[in-house]
Amino acid sequence: MSESQVPAKQWDIAPENFSLQGPIKVDVSEGDKWICRCGHSKNYPYCDSSHKEYNQQHFTSFSPLKVAQEQDKVVWVCRCGHSKDAPFCDGTHNTLRKIKEKEANQIQSYLIWGGLTTVLACVFVGAANYLSK
């Protein structure tokens, strides 16, 4: 895989739950939290037991992660799907977002230059036709 490609593992599973916009804050000072690790929860980042059906259909063994209650504790759950400390955020989304922004800027530049080249070609062809009369 090249550096310019964003790995798609978790995006392919449940793209609606993943984003490069940053992690989700989970406050565990109010009680134990069960964090989704299959990616299919309709209540992401919290587990809704979607992993049970997914496991049966795909012969996997996903299970939620219990984060025990702790006074004044907040955890940040990854939404990009590429954290080395999954399901917790390690900041990888920042790098992936920069790659995506760079690709978008390159595409925009190509479109501008491509359009400009087309316009100039039309002008030159028109001028050549005019001069050849």
C-alpha positions as a Python dict, from the first residue, in 0.01 Angstrom:
ca = {
    (1, 'M'): (0, 0, 0),
    (2, 'S'): (139, 338, -93),
    (3, 'E'): (168, 624, 154),
    (4, 'S'): (-97, 821, -29),
    (5, 'Q'): (-366, 559, 23),
    (6, 'V'): (-572, 560, 339),
    (7, 'P'): (-603, 198, 459),
    (8, 'A'): (-967, 92, 427),
    (9, 'K'): (-1007, -193, 680),
    (10, 'Q'): (-1253, -29, 918),
    (11, 'W'): (-1405, 198, 653),
    (12, 'D'): (-1519, -115, 466),
    (13, 'I'): (-1685, -260, 777),
    (14, 'A'): (-1911, 31, 876),
    (15, 'P'): (-1816, 359, 709),
    (16, 'E'): (-2097, 550, 880),
    (17, 'N'): (-1917, 514, 1215),
    (18, 'F'): (-1576, 633, 1100),
    (19, 'S'): (-1438, 978, 1029),
    (20, 'L'): (-1109, 1166, 1008),
    (21, 'Q'): (-1255, 1450, 1216),
    (22, 'G'): (-1111, 1323, 1543),
    (23, 'P'): (-1194, 1097, 1835),
    (24, 'I'): (-1510, 1072, 2043),
    (25, 'K'): (-1492, 1174, 2408),
    (26, 'V'): (-1621, 911, 2653),
    (27, 'D'): (-1663, 1009, 3018),
    (28, 'V'): (-1623, 701, 3239),
    (29, 'S'): (-1655, 890, 3567),
    (30, 'E'): (-2030, 818, 3559),
    (31, 'G'): (-2005, 441, 3523),
    (32, 'D'): (-1859, 149, 3328),
    (33, 'K'): (-1872, 188, 2949),
    (34, 'W'): (-1870, -87, 2687),
    (35, 'I'): (-1683, 32, 2377),
    (36, 'C'): (-1770, -113, 2034),
    (37, 'R'): (-1485, -292, 1860),
    (38, 'C'): (-1672, -444, 1564),
    (39, 'G'): (-1758, -106, 1411),
    (40, 'H'): (-2127, -184, 1353),
    (41, 'S'): (-2292, -33, 1659),
    (42, 'K'): (-2580, 203, 1583),
    (43, 'N'): (-2481, 378, 1907),
    (44, 'Y'): (-2107, 408, 1828),
    (45, 'P'): (-1874, 431, 2019),
    (46, 'Y'): (-2086, 232, 2264),
    (47, 'C'): (-2161, -135, 2207),
    (48, 'D'): (-2517, -230, 2111),
    (49, 'S'): (-2436, -602, 2063),
    (50, 'S'): (-2416, -573, 1683),
    (51, 'H'): (-2098, -781, 1704),
    (52, 'K'): (-2300, -1095, 1780),
    (53, 'E'): (-2471, -1103, 1440),
    (54, 'Y'): (-2155, -985, 1263),
    (55, 'N'): (-1950, -1260, 1430),
    (56, 'Q'): (-2197, -1529, 1319),
    (57, 'Q'): (-2206, -1406, 961),
    (58, 'H'): (-1831, -1350, 921),
    (59, 'F'): (-1684, -1612, 1158),
    (60, 'T'): (-1511, -1344, 1364),
    (61, 'S'): (-1487, -1300, 1740),
    (62, 'F'): (-1534, -929, 1803),
    (63, 'S'): (-1637, -832, 2154),
    (64, 'P'): (-1677, -496, 2328),
    (65, 'L'): (-1411, -349, 2553),
    (66, 'K'): (-1515, -268, 2908),
    (67, 'V'): (-1372, 59, 3039),
    (68, 'A'): (-1421, 59, 3415),
    (69, 'Q'): (-1563, 357, 3597),
    (70, 'E'): (-1298, 586, 3737),
    (71, 'Q'): (-1342, 924, 3901),
    (72, 'D'): (-1273, 1218, 3664),
    (73, 'K'): (-1160, 986, 3383),
    (74, 'V'): (-1219, 1058, 3015),
    (75, 'V'): (-1106, 835, 2728),
    (76, 'W'): (-1093, 925, 2360),
    (77, 'V'): (-1224, 660, 2120),
    (78, 'C'): (-1076, 636, 1771),
    (79, 'R'): (-1303, 714, 1475),
    (80, 'C'): (-1050, 680, 1192),
    (81, 'G'): (-1013, 305, 1241),
    (82, 'H'): (-633, 309, 1222),
    (83, 'S'): (-511, 378, 1575),
    (84, 'K'): (-227, 156, 1694),
    (85, 'D'): (-392, 178, 2038),
    (86, 'A'): (-744, 85, 1918),
    (87, 'P'): (-1011, 139, 2024),
    (88, 'F'): (-847, 446, 2177),
    (89, 'C'): (-721, 739, 1970),
    (90, 'D'): (-347, 776, 1912),
    (91, 'G'): (-369, 1078, 1680),
    (92, 'T'): (-332, 883, 1354),
    (93, 'H'): (-637, 1066, 1211),
    (94, 'N'): (-425, 1384, 1192),
    (95, 'T'): (-181, 1221, 950),
    (96, 'L'): (-459, 1059, 747),
    (97, 'R'): (-650, 1388, 725),
    (98, 'K'): (-337, 1566, 593),
    (99, 'I'): (-296, 1296, 327),
    (100, 'K'): (-660, 1332, 220),
    (101, 'E'): (-634, 1715, 213),
    (102, 'K'): (-317, 1694, 4),
    (103, 'E'): (-488, 1458, -242),
    (104, 'A'): (-790, 1692, -265),
    (105, 'N'): (-562, 1991, -329),
    (106, 'Q'): (-374, 1800, -599),
    (107, 'I'): (-699, 1706, -772),
    (108, 'Q'): (-816, 2068, -758),
    (109, 'S'): (-484, 2182, -909),
    (110, 'Y'): (-513, 1924, -1187),
    (111, 'L'): (-866, 2041, -1266),
    (112, 'I'): (-761, 2407, -1279),
    (113, 'W'): (-458, 2339, -1500),
    (114, 'G'): (-656, 2096, -1715),
    (115, 'G'): (-930, 2354, -1770),
    (116, 'L'): (-677, 2627, -1843),
    (117, 'T'): (-495, 2405, -2092),
    (118, 'T'): (-823, 2328, -2271),
    (119, 'V'): (-914, 2697, -2295),
    (120, 'L'): (-569, 2788, -2429),
    (121, 'A'): (-584, 2507, -2684),
    (122, 'C'): (-921, 2634, -2809),
    (123, 'V'): (-785, 2989, -2834),
    (124, 'F'): (-480, 2876, -3031),
    (125, 'V'): (-685, 2654, -3262),
    (126, 'G'): (-930, 2937, -3319),
    (127, 'A'): (-647, 3181, -3388),
    (128, 'A'): (-479, 2937, -3625),
    (129, 'N'): (-805, 2884, -3814),
    (130, 'Y'): (-861, 3261, -3835),
    (131, 'L'): (-507, 3328, -3959),
    (132, 'S'): (-520, 3051, -4218),
    (133, 'K'): (-818, 3213, -4398),
}
